[in-house]
Structure formats: structure tokens, C-alpha cells
């Protein structure tokens, strides 16, 4: 992770964005973390939105608590429904 003090960010934003595709870039202000730039090239917009959505992760946690069935049971249910 690259750490850059905000006052020392003399480089253009585009340079920080290019760097963020290789490693995370942490911007600090007076030594305290202020922002984290993470490259997202290659990801779909929906994936990025969901990965950063508390509502999405709450839904995932709720689904993980639900009972599951094995593949044989799934196939049986599908066969019976057809």
C-alpha cells in the first residue's frame, strides 16, 4: 500500500489513479488516514456498488442463516415441480 500525505500530493490525480490499479493508495492528512483509493478496473459497476453496500451484505448474512438443501434434494424438487 502506498501512503501519500495530502500536502505532498503534487502529482496529478490521474497518476494516483494509475497507481491505485497496482496497489491501494492511502491519503493522509497530518498523519491521519483520510481516504483510500482502490483501483477497480476490470470490475462491473454492479459488483462495485454491491461490494460497498451495507444493505447488500445484510441480505447476504440473512441468506447465510437460512437452512440449505443438498444437491440431491434440489434435483428431486426440480423434478417434482416439472
N, C-alpha and C positions, 0 to 999 in steps of 0.2 A: 504494500500500500504506500502510495506516495503521499506525503504530508506537505502542504503548502500553507504558509502564513498568508492571510488575506492581504496584508500590506505589501507582501513581496510578490504577489501575483502580477508580475509585469508582462507576462506573456498573454497573447490573445486567448479568448475563451476557446477558440477552435483548437488550440494546442492542448488545453486541458481536456477537451472532449476526445481528442485523438488518444491522449494518454490513458483516459478512462476506459478505452476499449481494451487495453492491455492489463491494467490494474486499477483498483479503486483509487480515487484521488480525494483525500480528506483536506478540506479547507478549514483552517483555524483562525480565530480572532483572539489576539492577546494570549495565545497558547491554548485556548479552549476550543473544542470541536464546534464548528458552525454548520458545515454542510458536507455531504458525502456525494461525490459524483461517481456513478456507476455506469459503465458502458452497457448499452442494450442492443447494439447492432446484432441482427440475426434473430431477435425475438419478435413475436407478433404483439401488436398493440394490446389485444385482449389478454394475453399472458402477462404482460407488464402490469396492466390495470388490476387483474386478479391477484397477482403476487403481492400487491401493495394494498389490498382491500381487507380491512378487518372483518367486514360483513362476509366476504368470501371464505375467510379462514374460520369464522364462527360456524358457517354452514358445513365446512369440511369436518370440523370437530364433532358436530352433531351427527353427521353421517357415520363417522367412525364409531360412535357409541351404539349404533343400531346393530341388531342381530344380522348375521350373514348366513348365507347358504352355500353349500359346496356345489361344484360343477354338475355333479350327477343330479342333484335336486333341481338346479336351474334347467338342465336339459329336460327333466321329467315335466316340470311346469310348462315349459315351452311346447313340448309335445302334446300335453293335455289341453293347452289353450288353442292349439292349431286345429 
